[in-house]
Amino acid sequence: TKLMLRDKEMGNDKMGGLLGDVTSDHSQFKKDTNFRLKNLYGGDQLEVTLMHQFNTIWGEGKSKIFGKNYALFSLPNSTHPDADEVVYAEQAVYPDHIVKQFLPDEHIAWPRDHNITWRQRRNFKIDHIIRRRAKELTLTTSSKDPLPSFFSADEHWFPGNKIPFKEFAHGGACCVSLGPDELDIDTGANYENLLVGVGHTLVKYTKKHKLPKEEQLLVPDTNYVSFFYAFEPRPPFNIVARSGYFCLGFESEGPDDEGGQRNPYSALTHNRPLSQNNETFSCPQIHYVSTLVEKVGDPSSVVIGYGINDCTGRLVEVAKSEISRLLFPDPFELVLEDAT
């Protein structure tokens, strides 16, 4: 769906009778109209409105059943202001970059007697939202899969086929633009503009069964890592670079160091740090990026929003030059250690 966010200081009368009333009546969610949502936390000054009922993006092939976490992006944007207005959904990042163009405001009402009567994940029934299939236009697949720009510790701890993370990744969040200023480095090609997203992968539980029992404890379940990826801004959206894995940190160094108004759940997130090979990292076991936007008034920076251990959220600001450095590192800046 589409959301409208605004400060209540703007006044409700400017929308006239367009918006429905705030309600706790769940039957309203079945109506194909717009309505305001009730704020649960954070005060009552922000007004959030659903502009229409949710529509569902269906996948293709295997992802038709198991697909989720699709990152959305649209054109035109800051580096392509004259592009046609279209919206895309990334169904997978690698090993294949699968991108679908769709119409978010239009849907096909899927019949109740369709042969898929159950969602395959967690046994949720197909409901009226799942049957509202968003209208689709085109599907592109790019199999170009560059090696990561750097390798992380897991490559050394678990060489060969023992790598614990799933060899499949999807969103995440997408996209921000890298223009000539950020790409004024050695990228290996003459790219004028690229789109950048953040993908994620995690330790796959079944992967542990392929390890000896004494090694399985070195690979805890449900550990998430992220990576940046850059791709060409035109179909088939070839991925030209992806970084190695990284994790994003806690809100503070310790459970008692958080600034501002204290979130009562923040202290709990420190009880579940990321761990691999009996080494603990200063980041959560689960971090999940869901927002990637250009900073308003400063096109040289982006804002990344992510969840921490499925409990609290955090925003961080990152310079685009730092993202470019992770995607296209200068080999002379790499730190080399003497193996002896």
C-alpha positions as CSV (number, residue, x, y, z in Angstrom):
1,T,0.0,0.0,0.0
2,K,1.0,3.6,0.1
3,L,1.3,5.7,3.3
4,M,0.8,9.4,3.8
5,L,2.8,10.8,6.8
6,R,2.3,14.3,8.1
7,D,2.4,16.5,11.1
8,K,-1.1,17.0,12.7
9,E,-0.2,20.7,12.9
10,M,-1.1,20.8,9.2
11,G,-4.7,20.5,10.1
12,N,-7.2,17.7,9.2
13,D,-9.5,20.0,7.3
14,K,-7.1,20.2,4.4
15,M,-8.1,16.7,3.3
16,G,-11.8,17.4,3.6
17,G,-13.9,14.3,3.8
18,L,-11.3,12.1,1.9
19,L,-10.0,10.2,5.0
20,G,-11.8,7.7,7.1
21,D,-11.9,8.0,10.9
22,V,-9.5,6.3,13.3
23,T,-11.1,3.1,14.3
24,S,-10.4,-0.2,16.1
25,D,-13.0,-2.0,13.9
26,H,-11.0,-4.6,12.0
27,S,-13.8,-4.9,9.4
28,Q,-12.7,-1.5,8.0
29,F,-9.5,-3.1,6.8
30,K,-11.4,-5.1,4.2
31,K,-12.7,-1.9,2.6
32,D,-10.9,-0.6,-0.5
33,T,-10.6,3.0,0.9
34,N,-8.1,5.1,2.8
35,F,-8.1,5.5,6.6
36,R,-6.0,6.8,9.4
37,L,-4.1,4.5,11.8
38,K,-4.1,5.0,15.5
39,N,-0.7,5.7,17.1
40,L,0.4,3.2,19.7
41,Y,3.7,4.7,20.8
42,G,5.7,7.9,20.4
43,G,3.0,10.5,21.0
44,D,0.0,11.6,18.9
45,Q,1.5,14.3,16.7
46,L,2.4,12.1,13.7
47,E,-0.6,11.2,11.4
48,V,-0.3,8.0,9.4
49,T,-2.8,7.2,6.7
50,L,-3.2,4.1,4.6
51,M,-4.1,5.4,1.1
52,H,-5.7,2.1,0.0
53,Q,-6.0,-1.5,1.1
54,F,-2.9,-3.8,1.0
55,N,-2.1,-5.5,-2.3
56,T,0.1,-8.6,-2.4
57,I,3.2,-9.1,-4.7
58,W,3.2,-12.7,-5.9
59,G,6.5,-14.3,-6.8
60,E,7.4,-16.6,-9.7
61,G,8.7,-20.2,-9.7
62,K,9.9,-21.4,-6.3
63,S,9.6,-17.8,-4.9
64,K,5.9,-17.9,-5.8
65,I,5.4,-20.0,-2.6
66,F,8.3,-18.9,-0.4
67,G,8.9,-15.3,-1.5
68,K,9.0,-12.6,1.0
69,N,11.0,-9.5,2.0
70,Y,10.8,-7.9,-1.4
71,A,12.6,-4.6,-1.6
72,L,10.8,-1.9,-3.6
73,F,12.3,0.9,-5.7
74,S,11.0,3.4,-8.2
75,L,12.0,5.7,-11.0
76,P,12.4,8.6,-11.6
77,N,14.9,9.5,-8.9
78,S,17.6,12.1,-8.2
79,T,20.0,10.7,-10.9
80,H,17.2,9.8,-13.4
81,P,14.7,12.7,-13.2
82,D,13.4,12.1,-16.7
83,A,12.8,8.4,-16.5
84,D,9.3,6.9,-16.8
85,E,7.4,6.6,-13.6
86,V,7.6,2.9,-12.7
87,V,7.8,0.8,-9.5
88,Y,9.8,-2.4,-9.1
89,A,10.0,-5.2,-6.6
90,E,13.3,-7.1,-6.0
91,Q,12.4,-10.7,-5.4
92,A,16.0,-11.8,-5.0
93,V,19.4,-10.2,-5.0
94,Y,21.7,-13.1,-5.6
95,P,22.7,-15.5,-7.0
96,D,20.1,-14.2,-9.5
97,H,18.9,-10.6,-9.4
98,I,15.2,-11.0,-10.0
99,V,13.2,-7.7,-10.5
100,K,9.5,-7.4,-11.2
101,Q,7.7,-4.3,-12.5
102,F,4.2,-3.9,-11.0
103,L,1.4,-1.4,-10.4
104,P,1.0,-0.9,-6.7
105,D,-2.4,0.7,-6.9
106,E,-4.0,-2.0,-9.1
107,H,-4.8,-5.6,-8.3
108,I,-6.4,-8.7,-9.6
109,A,-8.9,-10.3,-7.2
110,W,-7.8,-14.0,-7.0
111,P,-10.7,-16.4,-6.8
112,R,-11.4,-18.1,-3.5
113,D,-11.3,-21.6,-5.0
114,H,-7.7,-21.2,-6.3
115,N,-5.7,-24.4,-5.8
116,I,-3.2,-22.7,-3.4
117,T,-5.4,-22.7,-0.2
118,W,-2.6,-22.5,2.3
119,R,0.4,-20.3,2.7
120,Q,3.4,-22.7,2.8
121,R,5.2,-20.7,5.6
122,R,3.8,-21.0,9.1
123,N,0.5,-22.4,7.8
124,F,-1.4,-19.1,7.4
125,K,-4.5,-19.4,5.4
126,I,-4.9,-17.5,2.2
127,D,-7.0,-14.5,3.1
128,H,-8.6,-11.6,1.2
129,I,-5.3,-9.7,1.3
130,I,-3.2,-12.5,-0.2
131,R,-5.8,-12.8,-3.0
132,R,-5.4,-9.2,-3.9
133,R,-2.6,-9.8,-6.3
134,A,-0.8,-6.7,-7.5
135,K,-1.0,-6.2,-11.2
136,E,2.3,-7.2,-12.8
137,L,4.0,-6.0,-16.0
138,T,7.5,-7.3,-16.6
139,L,10.0,-9.6,-15.0
140,T,13.8,-9.5,-15.5
141,T,16.5,-11.8,-14.3
142,S,20.2,-11.0,-14.2
143,S,22.6,-13.9,-13.4
144,K,25.7,-11.7,-13.2
145,D,27.0,-12.3,-9.7
146,P,30.3,-10.5,-8.8
147,L,32.4,-11.8,-6.0
148,P,32.2,-9.8,-2.7
149,S,34.5,-6.8,-2.5
150,F,36.0,-8.2,0.7
151,F,35.8,-11.4,2.8
152,S,34.7,-11.5,6.4
153,A,35.9,-13.7,9.3
154,D,33.5,-16.6,8.5
155,E,35.5,-17.2,5.2
156,H,38.6,-18.0,7.3
157,W,36.8,-19.9,10.1
158,F,34.7,-22.0,7.8
159,P,36.5,-22.5,4.5
160,G,35.1,-24.2,1.4
161,N,31.6,-25.6,1.7
162,K,31.4,-25.1,5.5
163,I,30.3,-21.4,5.2
164,P,27.3,-21.2,7.5
165,F,25.3,-18.5,5.7
166,K,22.7,-19.2,3.1
167,E,23.8,-18.8,-0.4
168,F,20.7,-16.8,-1.2
169,A,19.9,-13.2,-0.3
170,H,17.0,-10.8,-0.7
171,G,15.9,-7.4,0.8
172,G,16.6,-5.6,2.8
173,A,16.0,-2.1,1.4
174,C,16.5,-0.4,-1.9
175,C,17.6,2.0,-3.3
176,V,19.7,5.1,-3.3
177,S,21.7,6.5,-6.2
178,L,25.4,6.8,-6.5
179,G,26.3,9.5,-9.0
180,P,29.6,10.8,-10.5
181,D,30.8,12.3,-7.2
182,E,30.6,9.0,-5.4
183,L,31.8,7.0,-8.4
184,D,34.9,9.1,-8.9
185,I,37.0,6.1,-7.9
186,D,38.4,3.0,-9.6
187,T,35.3,0.9,-10.2
188,G,36.7,-1.2,-13.0
189,A,34.3,0.4,-15.5
190,N,32.9,3.8,-16.4
191,Y,29.7,3.9,-14.4
192,E,28.0,7.3,-14.4
193,N,25.1,6.2,-12.1
194,L,24.3,3.1,-10.0
195,L,21.5,2.1,-7.7
196,V,22.5,0.7,-4.3
197,G,20.5,-1.5,-1.9
198,V,21.1,-3.4,1.3
199,G,20.5,-7.2,1.3
200,H,20.7,-9.8,4.1
201,T,21.3,-13.4,4.6
202,L,21.4,-15.6,7.7
203,V,22.7,-18.9,9.1
204,K,20.6,-21.7,7.7
205,Y,19.7,-24.3,10.3
206,T,19.9,-27.2,8.0
207,K,23.4,-26.2,7.0
208,K,24.6,-27.3,10.4
209,H,23.6,-30.9,9.7
210,K,26.4,-31.0,7.2
211,L,29.0,-30.1,9.9
212,P,30.6,-32.5,12.4
213,K,28.8,-32.3,15.8
214,E,31.8,-30.7,17.4
215,E,31.6,-27.8,14.9
216,Q,27.8,-27.2,15.0
217,L,28.1,-25.2,18.3
218,L,30.4,-22.8,16.5
219,V,27.6,-21.8,14.2
220,P,24.6,-20.5,16.3
221,D,21.2,-20.3,14.5
222,T,19.4,-17.2,13.5
223,N,22.5,-14.9,13.0
224,Y,21.8,-12.2,10.4
225,V,24.4,-10.3,8.4
226,S,24.0,-7.6,5.7
227,F,25.8,-6.4,2.6
228,F,25.6,-3.5,0.1
229,Y,25.1,-4.2,-3.6
230,A,25.1,-1.9,-6.6
231,F,23.4,-2.4,-9.9
232,E,22.8,-0.7,-13.2
233,P,19.6,1.4,-13.2
234,R,18.2,-0.1,-16.4
235,P,16.7,-3.6,-17.1
236,P,18.0,-6.2,-16.6
237,F,19.5,-4.4,-13.6
238,N,22.9,-6.2,-13.7
239,I,24.6,-6.3,-10.3
240,V,28.1,-4.9,-10.8
241,A,29.4,-5.0,-7.2
242,R,28.5,-6.3,-3.7
243,S,30.3,-5.8,-0.5
244,G,31.3,-8.5,2.1
245,Y,29.1,-9.2,5.1
246,F,28.8,-6.7,8.0
247,C,26.6,-6.2,11.0
248,L,25.0,-3.0,12.4
249,G,25.4,-2.2,16.1
250,F,23.3,-1.8,19.2
251,E,21.8,1.6,20.2
252,S,24.7,2.1,22.6
253,E,27.9,0.5,24.0
254,G,26.0,-0.9,26.9
255,P,22.4,-1.4,28.2
256,D,22.8,1.7,30.5
257,D,24.4,4.1,28.0
258,E,21.5,4.9,25.7
259,G,20.9,8.7,25.1
260,G,17.6,10.5,25.0
261,Q,14.3,9.0,26.2
262,R,15.0,5.5,27.3
263,N,13.4,2.6,25.4
264,P,12.6,0.0,28.1
265,Y,13.3,-2.8,25.8
266,S,16.8,-1.6,24.6
267,A,18.6,-3.3,27.5
268,L,17.2,-6.6,26.6
269,T,18.6,-6.5,23.1
270,H,22.2,-6.6,24.5
271,N,21.5,-10.1,25.8
272,R,21.6,-11.5,22.3
273,P,24.8,-10.5,20.5
274,L,26.0,-12.0,17.2
275,S,28.3,-14.9,17.8
276,Q,30.4,-17.1,15.4
277,N,33.2,-19.5,16.1
278,N,33.0,-18.8,19.9
279,E,33.6,-15.1,19.2
280,T,31.1,-12.5,20.2
281,F,30.6,-9.3,18.2
282,S,29.4,-5.9,19.4
283,C,26.2,-6.1,17.3
284,P,22.9,-7.9,17.7
285,Q,22.2,-11.5,16.7
286,I,19.5,-10.2,14.4
287,H,19.6,-6.9,12.7
288,Y,17.3,-6.3,9.7
289,V,17.6,-3.3,7.4
290,S,14.1,-2.1,6.2
291,T,14.9,1.5,5.3
292,L,17.4,3.1,3.0
293,V,16.8,6.7,1.9
294,E,18.8,9.7,0.9
295,K,19.1,12.3,3.7
296,V,16.9,15.3,3.1
297,G,19.0,18.4,2.3
298,D,22.2,16.4,2.0
299,P,22.5,14.1,-1.1
300,S,26.0,13.0,0.0
301,S,24.5,10.9,2.9
302,V,21.9,8.2,3.4
303,V,19.8,7.2,6.4
304,I,19.6,3.5,7.2
305,G,16.8,2.2,9.4
306,Y,17.0,-1.3,11.0
307,G,15.5,-3.5,13.6
308,I,17.5,-4.9,16.5
309,N,16.7,-8.5,17.7
310,D,13.1,-8.0,16.5
311,C,12.6,-5.7,19.4
312,T,13.7,-2.1,18.9
313,G,14.6,0.1,15.9
314,R,17.5,2.4,15.1
315,L,18.5,5.0,12.5
316,V,22.1,5.6,11.4
317,E,23.6,8.1,8.9
318,V,26.2,6.9,6.5
319,A,28.1,8.8,3.9
320,K,27.7,7.7,0.3
321,S,31.5,7.8,-0.1
322,E,31.8,5.2,2.6
323,I,29.3,2.9,0.8
324,S,31.3,3.4,-2.4
325,R,34.5,2.5,-0.5
326,L,33.0,-0.8,0.7
327,L,31.7,-1.7,-2.8
328,F,34.9,-0.6,-4.7
329,P,37.8,-0.8,-2.1
330,D,41.2,0.5,-3.0
331,P,43.5,-2.6,-2.8
332,F,46.3,-0.4,-1.5
333,E,44.1,0.4,1.5
334,L,43.6,-3.2,2.5
335,V,45.2,-4.3,5.7
336,L,47.5,-7.3,5.2
337,E,48.7,-9.5,8.0
338,D,51.8,-11.7,8.1
339,A,50.5,-15.2,8.2
340,T,53.7,-16.3,10.0
